[in-house]
């Protein structure tokens, strides 16, 4: 479960739940719900914030976690897609730019 991985990494780093929540700029209750398995559908943005704060990658957080609905729903978001998204984030692509690019692609497809 992804929450267990987050908790284990947090404890290995010696971080309290409060410290990780502050460093990731997310609410303590959100993080607590993730760790307890009450929320099994974190967004990639949230996973990126948590992974960055733990000095790891999204891949490390979700590796082997088939209970994450974001990874098991159709269409499948596999590791290749996650690498592409992670690289875009590392290259400075914002969420707004990603959404704009999606609109552009939809526009091109409908105006052929």
Buried (B, 14 or more C-beta within 10 A) or exposed (E): BBBEBBBEBBEEBEBEBEBBBBBBEBEBEBBBBBBEEEBBEBEBEBBBBBBBBBEBBBEEBBEEBEBBEBBEEEEEBEEEEBEEBBEBBEEEEEEEEEEEEEEEEEEEEEEE
